[in-house]
Amino acid sequence: MKTKAFDCVKMKEECQRACEKRYAGLSFEERQKKMEEDILASPILGDFYRRTFKPGGLDAAGKPAAVVAEAGTGYGAKERAK
């Protein structure tokens, strides 16, 4: 039985190079917009992104994304105020 070695660091570096090449020459705002379009077009990532990050979406626990984001903004605020 033949097994292939999996090198996650090599894979990450290859993915980063591919992203750098794909989005080269774009401004920061253009790059953000293009990346979001690419994520939304993905059959795997698109649904997850919509549920988790888009307004009105649901996070993985089934809570509205806005509620999850709101809860995260005040994390530790009470402790810092003391």
Secondary structure, DSSP 8 states (H G I E B T S, - for coil): -------HHHHHHHHHHHHHHHTTT--HHHHHHHHHHHHHH-TTHHHHHHHHHSTT-B-TTSSBHHHHHHHHHTTTHHHHH-
